Amino acid sequence: MTNTTDNKTGISRRSLLKTGAAAVGLAAGSGAISGFPTIWAQNPITLRQFGTGVSNLNAIADKCKADLGITLEMTATDSDAAAQRAVTQPDSYDIADIEYWIAKKVYPSGVMQPMDVKKLKYYDKIVPLFITGKLTPDSVIAQGTAPHTVGFVEAQDAKTFAKQPTQWMTMVPTIYNADTLGIRPDLVGREITTWADIMDPAFKGKAAILNIPSIGIMDAAMIMEAMGNVKYADKGNMTKEEIDKTIDFLIKAKQDGQFRAFWKSFDESVNLMASGEVVIQSMWSPAVAAVRSKGIACKYQPLKEGYRSWGGGLGLAAHLKGAELDAAYEYINWYLSGWVGAYLNRQGYYSAAMDTAKQFMSEDEWGYWVDGKPAKGDIMAPDGKIMEKAGAVRDGGSFVERMGKVACWNSVMDEDRYMVRRWNEFIAA
């Protein structure tokens, strides 16, 4: 899927840097002048952004153009394709909108440059989960590639991750969520309480899991632990023996006919659930909402073992400099200023700067999406359609209840290459 905005008013990076706009950009970066929206309108800039479809949205590009005068040319891919493109085609993008487990693979290759937190206007508004790894001071840091572990480097030219927050941030966090199983409550026929339920023989041929290795393996780990098959020392960093036990189990389950499908895209998961071909599966919160918007019963089921979480952010290509780099910082600061955060919250994701997003949401919207309160009125989707009726309560409850029950993050393990090879064997089996 590719999302593109009208680029007729934009000019290429090469032609821009050959004009006075480069000088304007340098002046802007020095603080000599202000009023960036005017600058970008007079000296048009296009920033090429790629990443997963959850956040590469035309509405964001349109609003950015209206507010800043910066054209965003967006390309949406699946996670595996995003990881590959980030490393192998570094000149094809300016902004990498990627997940943190992808950053662990990509950043050490040198294709991205860190951001100076002194230039990030809303740095102090970023949820502490991305700075310290803890949602609250009493939180336990979940297993896997927690964003804060790959969120900073020691210096501007460093390629290894810092163990503590520094002046140099690898990516600015933008979007995240706590994921669980989606179910068709009208078709499963009983209460679903555990990750192990996806392996119930009653759902033979009607279950599905996500086919992105670094994500799917964590779903599998949650299932295996829930069934009592394996107690991982660290499910976010499995040994080869643990990987083998997990994949061998999945292969047998596949050969026994437990799974109907292995999906990679948002739309695939929606179609599988809406059609009734699948009644229980790995799912993303907005995909559940998309099924419900069709008038079909669908629930994002809280489970006793907790959630598998993920987070994404915006990273800067190493080649960015001058006017383009200034425009990128302006875009990122705008991204965290509230409008985008509210837009993402209304889809069932969470903003990395919740305080600014709150200013762009009604009290009832905030109560439903963030505080876990019953909706006082109908809850509207970003496109203006009714998403939930008055009285509805969000699956899983409040922001703190959901993100406070994260058991693991999507992960890149020390044995990543071995894990991916074994995962591919499972899919091909």
N, C-alpha and C positions, 0 to 999 in steps of 0.2 A: 504494500500500500504506500502511495506517495502523496503527501500533502504539499502543495505548492501555492505560493501567494503570487499575486500579480507583480511581475518584476519589471514592467515596462519603464517605471520611473527610476529604477536602480541603474547603477553603472558598475562595471567590473572592478575588482580589487586593483588590478594593474592600472586601469585608467584613472582610478581615484588617486592612487599614490603618485601618479605623474602630474597631478594638478595641485592647486593651492590647498585642496582639502587636507593634504598631509600636514601642511603647516598649521592649518586650523586645528587639526587633531592634536598636534604637539602643544599648541597653545592651550587647548582645552585640558589636556593632561596636566599641564603645569599649574592649572587653576587661574590662568590669566583672564579667561573669559568663562561665562556661564550661560545657561539657557540652552542645554543640549537639544531639546526638540527643535528649536529654531535652526541650530547648526546642521542637524541631520536633514532637515527639510531643504536647506539651501545647498547642501553638499551631500546628495543622496548616497547612502551606504546600504549594501546588502550583506547580511550575515547568513552563511549557509549552516544550517543546523540539521543534525540527524540524530536518530535515537528510536526508542520503542514507541509504539502507537499510543501508549497511555497518556503521554504528555506532549507529543508533537501534534498539536491540534490547531486547525485553521483559525479558530476563534482567538487563540492567543496571538497568532501572527497578525491578525487583523487589528486587534487592540493595541499591539505594540506599534504598528504602523500609524495608527490614529494618535497615540499618546506621544510617541518619540520621533516619528518620521523615519524610523529604521525599518527596512524591509527584511523580514525573515523568510528565507527559502527553506522549507522544511521537507525532510524525507523521513518516513517512518518505516522501520524494519522490525524483525523479531530480535530477541536478545542475542542469539548466537551470531546473526549477521551483523549486529551492531558492534560486537566485540571484534569481529574479523575486520570490519571496515576501519574501525578506529586505528588499528595497527598497520594495516596494509595499504590504506589510502589516506594518509594524513593530510595531503594537500587538497582533498576533496571536500573538506569541511572547515568551518571556523569555530563552531560550537558543538561539543559532544554532549548530548543529553543521554547519559548512560547510568546504569545501576552501579552500586558500589562494588559488587563482586566483579563486574567488568573492569572497573577502575584498577582493581588489584592485578588484573592481567595486563592492562593497557599502560598504566602510568609509568612503570619502570622502563618501558621501551623508549621513552623520551619524546613521544609524539605530542605530549601536552605540557603546558606550562602552568605553574601554580599561581594562585591569586593572592595578592597582598590584602590581608584582612583589613588593613587601614583604609583601603579604598572601597570596602563593603559597608554601605550606609546602614544596613540592618543586621550587621553581624551579631550584635547583642540581642537581637530578637530571635535568633535561630534556636530551635528547641534543643535543650542540652543533650538529648539523645545523640546528636551528631557531633557534639563537642567532647563529652565525657563518657558517652555510652550508657548513661543512666537517665531515665525519664524523670525520676525523683531521686533524692539523695539515698533513699533506702532500696532503690531498684537493684536487682541482680543483672549483671551484664550477660546477655544471651550468647549462646554458642554460635559459631559460624563467622562469616565476614561482617562483623558489626561495623557500621559506617565510620565510626570514630577511629577504628584501627587502620584505616587507609585514607583518612581525611586530611592529614597534614604531612608536610615534609620539613626537614630542618632548615633548608635554605632554598633560594630561588632556583639554583641549578641542581638541587638534589633529586635523585630518582628513587631513593628508598624512603619508606614511610617512617614518620616520627612516632614515638610512643606517647607523647603528650602534645596538647595543642601548641601551635607555634604561630608565627606571623604569616606562614605560607600554607594556604589551603589548597588541596588537590582539586576539589570540586566544591561548588556551593550547593548544599542540599536544597531540593525543591519539592519532592514528592515521595511519599512512603505509605505503607499500610501494613496491617496485620492480617495475614491470609489464613483461610481455613477451608473446609469443604463446603461446596454448594450442594444443596439437595432439592429434589422435588418432593415436598412434604405430602403432596397428594398421591405420590406413586411409591414412596419408600415403604409405607405401611407400618412404620414403627418409629419410636424416638431414636434419634441419632445422638450419641454422647461422646464418642471416642474416634480417633483417627483409625482405629482398628476396624470400624464398621464398614469401611470401603471394601474390605476383603470378605465380608459376609457372603457365603454361597448364595444367599437369597438375591444378591445383586449381580450374579454371574451374567456376563455379557452386557451389563448395564452400568458399568463403572468406567471411569476414565481418569488418567493422570496427565500431568503436563510434561511435554517432551522437550524440555530445555535442561540439559544435564545438571548444571549447578543449582537449579531450582528443584527439578524433579527428584534429585537424590535426597534433598532435605525433606520433601514430602514422604519419600520412602522411609527415611530414617524415623520420622514421626510415627509412621505406621508400624514399623518394626519394633520400636520401643513400646508402643501401645499394646502390641500383641504379646510382648514379653519374649520376643525372639532374640533380641540383641540389647545389651546395655552398653552403649558406646561410651568410651572414655571422653570423647568429644565428637559428637556427630557432625560438627562443622569441619572436622579435620580427621577423617577416618583413616585407619590403617588399611593396608591392602587386604588383610584378612577380613576386616569389617566390610570393606567394599564388596569383596567376593560373596560374603554371606548375604548381603543386601541384594545384590544383582542376581545371584542364583535364585533367591526367593522370588524376585520379580519375574524372572524367566519362567519359573514353574507356574506362577499364577497366570502368566500370559498364555502359556501352553494349555493350561486348564480352562481357558476361555473366560477368565474373570473380567478382562478389560474389553470394552467396546472400541475404544480409540485412545490415541495419544495426541493431544492437541498442542499447537504452538502459538496460535493467535487468539486474540480476544473474540473475534467473530466465530471462530471454530467452536469455542467453549459455549457461546451463546446458542448457536444452532443445535449443538448436541443436546443441550438441556431443554431448549424450547420444543424440540421435536419429540422429546420423550425417549429418544434412543438411549440416553444416559439419565440416570436418576440420582447419582452421587458421583462427585468428581472434584479434583482440584479446581479452584475457581478464584477469580478476582472479584472484589466487591462490586465494581460498576457493571461487571458482566451479569451478576445476579440481578442488579437493578434493571438492566436491559431486558432480561427475561420477564421480569415483573411488569415492565412497561408494555409488554405484549398481552397483558391480562392473564399471564400464566403463573401459577403458584411457584415460587422459588425462594429458598431461604439460605442465608449465609450462616452456617451452624456453628456456634461456639462449642468447643470441645474441651474436655476436662484436662487434656495435656497441654493446652495453650495453642498459640498461633505460630506460624512460620512467617517471618517478616522480611520485607525488602525495602530498599530506599534508593532513590536516584538523585542525580544532580546535574548541574551544568559545568562543563570543563572547557578550558580554552585551548585551542590548537597552538602548538609551539610556534607556528609561523606568524601569529598575530602580533602586530606592532603598530605604532603611530595611531592614526585616526581610527583604524579598525579596532585596535585594542581598547581605545577610549570608548568607542561605541559599544563594545562587548561588555565593558564594566557598567556602562549606563543601562544597558539591557538587563543585566543581572540584578542591578539595584532596583530597577523597575519591577522585575519579576517577583522580588521579595516584598514589594511595597504594599501588597494587599489584594489587588484585583485578581491576579492569577491564583493566589492562594485560596480565595473564596470560591473561584471557579472550580478548582480541583476538589475542595471540600464538598462542594455540591454534587460531585460525582461519586463520592464515597471514599476518596483518597484523603490524605492529610497534608496540609501545608507545612513547610519547614519553618515558617514564621507565622505562628498561629495568632499572635497579637495583632499583626497588621491585617491578616485575613478577616479577623472579627469585625473590623471597621467597615467591611464591604458586605456583611451579612446581616439579615434581620435578626432580631432577638429570637424569633421562633426557629429560624434556620439554624442558628448557633445551638439552640437548645436541643434540636433534633440530631444534628450531625455530630456535635462535639460533646455536649453534656449528657446525651442519652435520655433526654426527656421526651415524653409523648408530644407529638406535634399538635399545636393548638389549631393550626389551619392546614390546608393542603400543602405539601412540600413539592416545590417545582424543580424540575430538572433544568440544567443550564440552557436547554433549547426552548424553555417555556412550557413544556408539557408537564402534566401532573405526574409526579413520580410516586408519591405516597399520600394516602388520604389522612385527614385530620385524625388524631388519636394513635397513629402508628408510632412504634418505637424502633429505633435502629437495632438491627441484629448485633448482638455482642455488647450492647450498651455504650457507655461513654468512651471518649478518647483515652482516658487514663485506664479504664477497665480493659480496653482492647490492647493498647500498646504496653500496658503494664503486665500483660500475660504472654509476652513474646518468649517462646522457648528456643528459637533459633533464627538466624538470618540466612538468606541464600548465601552460598559459600563457594570459594575457590580453595581447595585443599592442597596440602603439600604433594599429595599423590593425584593431582588434578588430571594429568594426562592419562594415567592408568584408569582413573574413575570414568573419564569420558569414553575411553576405548571400551570399557566394560558396559557402560550405559548403551553405547551404540550396538553392542552385541545383543543386549536385551531388546532393543527396538527391532533389530533385524531377525531375531530368533523366530 
